[in-house]
Amino acid sequence: MNSYYQHYNTVASGLALSIEIIGTLAFAISGIVVAARKRLDIVGVSMVCGLSAFGGGTLRDILLDRRPFFWVEYHNWLWVILGLCIAAMIFLRSKHIELTEKSIQIPDALGLAMFTISGTQIAIASGSPLFVSVLMGVMTAIFGGVLRDIACNEIPQAFTDHRPYAVIAFIGSWMFIACKHLLMSDWMATMISFMTIVTLRMLAIRFNWSIPSWLSK
């Protein structure tokens, strides 16, 4: 049994792996939507989808000196992502669906929540200090989206939207740690943190909450 699989069994009896997979799929879908809006071909869609799905987790594993990377260890998911890209292109082209900015919000919020929890959980298990673990959770959650937007020739939405995004991941990460400090189970801590992040993100979008930005003269 390899070290990566042992880690997941030790930390959360497979829950951490499930979180990583769900977060990967959610961000993969968000990458497909953005790439489709840019009218990219199958190569472009696959690249943007891959960056979105695996970028945050790869950065986390590099900083924590973890090997192998998630997408290397579970390489069959690369075929799943490729199949998802092809199926999405066929479906969207045949249905002539008009994709809007709103179409990315739900999968993006789900990916934000799942990757925040995954990054925080793995960093804690590696022995990182709590604040470092929180930052790992935030970076895991937002870096894939940053790479996605850069690849699509856009300023990353996480930096320009002004509606709380990284801030919500920061709050959700601390919520997970607080729940664990109260001796809640991994499942309960995950659900509370997940609901906190998704709810806050949806409220921020619905009511157009904003954080302070640089004021121009």
N, C-alpha and C positions, 0 to 999 in steps of 0.2 A: 504494500500500500504506500503510495507516494505521500510526500510531506504536505502537499496542497490539500489532498483529500482528508488526510489526518487532521489538518487544521479545522476544516469545516465540521468534521465529526465532533471534535473537541469543543469548538465554540458554541455551536447551536444545533447539533444533531441533524444537520442537513438544512436547517432553516436559512443559514447564511447563503448557501448555494442557491436555494430557491429565490431569495431576494435578488441575488446577482443576476440570475436568469431573467426574472421578471423585469428588472431595471434595464437589462440589455435589450430585451424585446421592445420595451416602451420607448427607449431612446432610438432604437433602430427605426421604429415607425415614424418618430418625429423627423429623423433624418430623411426618410423616404418622402415625407410630405414636403419638406423644404426643397429637396432635390427635384421633385416633380413640379413644384412651382417655378423652379428655374429652368424647366424644360431640358434637363440633362439627359444624356443617353444612358444605357445600361451600365457602362463603366463608371460614369459620373455618379449615378444613383448608388451603385454598390460602394464606391469609395466614401461618399458622404455618409451613407448609412453605417459603414464600418467605423468611421471616425467618431460618429455620434454614439454608437453603441459601445465601443471599446476604449475610446480615448481617455475617459476619466479613470476607469479601472487600471489602465496601463500606467498612467502617471502615478497613481497611488502605489502600485506594485514596484515601480522604479524607485520612488522615494523611500519605501519601506524595505527595499532590497529583497523583494519577494520573487522567487522563481519556482516554476515557470509562470508566465502570465496566464490569466484566466482563459483567454482565447486560444492559447497554445495548449494548455492542459486539456481543455474541453473543445478540441478543434472541430468536432462534429457540428458545433453551433455555427461555424463559418458557413457550412452548407445550408443550414437553416436560414441564416441571414441572406445568403445569395438567393435561395429559393423564394424568400419573402420579397426581395427586390423585384425578381422577375414576375412573380404573381401580381404584385402591386402595380407594376407597369402595364401588364396585360389588362388588369381589371380597370384601372383608371383610364386607359386609352379607349377601351370598349364602351365604358359608361359615360365618357366625356364629362367627368365630374370636375366642377370648378373648385379648386382648392383655395381657401382663404387663410388668413393668419390665424383665425379662430380654430381651424382644423388641427393645429399643432398643439394647442393649449392643454388638452386633456392628457395625451401621451407624454408630453413634456413634464407636466406636473407629477404624473405617476413615476416617470424615470427619476425626476428630482428627488422624490421621497425615497424610492428604493435604493438609489445609489448613495444618498446621504447616510442611510442606515447601514448599508453594506460597508461603506468606507470607514465609518465610525467604529463599527463592530470589529472589523479586521485590524484596524490600527490599535484598538484596545487590547486585542488578543496578542498582538506583536510586542506588547509591553510599552507602548508609547504613552507619554503623559496625557492627561485628559484634554488639555487645550490643543495639543498636537493632534490628538485623535479627532477632535471636532473639526480642525482645519482639514484633515485628511478626508473627512466626510464631505465637507463643502467642496473641496477640489475634485473629489470623485464625482460629485453630482453636477458640477458646472463645466468641467473641462471638455467633456465630449461635445456639449453644445457650442462651446467656444470654437473648437476645431471645425465643427459643422458649418458655423456661420462664416468663418475665415475661408474655408474651402469654397463657399458659395459667394465669395467676394462681398461680404457684408461685415460691418462692425458688429462684433458679438452682441447679441440681444441682451445677454446677462449684464453688460456694462452700460447699455444705452436706453434700456426700456424704462428705467426709473421706478417701475413697480417692483416691490421687493421680490428678490429671487435668491441670490446668495444669502441674504439676510434671513430668509425663511429657512433655508438649509441649515444655517448656523443655529437658529432657534430649535429646529427639529432635532439636530444632533445633540444639543444639550438636554432636550426632553428625553431622548433615548437614554442618556447617561443618568439623568435623574431617576427614571423608572428603574434602571438597574440598581441604582443606589438604594432604592426602596425595596430591593430584593424581589422585584417582579420577575416573572418568567421571561425568557427571550421572546416568546410569542406575544405576550401582553405588551412588553416594552416596544416591540416592533409595531404592533397595531396602533398603539397610542401615538407613537412618533409619526407613523405613516399618516394617520388621520389629521394630526396637527399640521403637517407640511402641506398635504393636499388641500385641506380646508383653508388655510391661510393663503395659499397661492390662488385658489379660486376666488376668495373674497377680495384679494388684491386686484385681480383682473376685473371682477364684477363692479367694484366700487372705485376702481382706478386709484388705489392708494399709491403714493409715490414717496420716494426717499429723497433727501436733499441732493441736488446736483450742482455742478459748477455754474455759477451765475456769470453770464456774459455782460459786458459793459455796454 
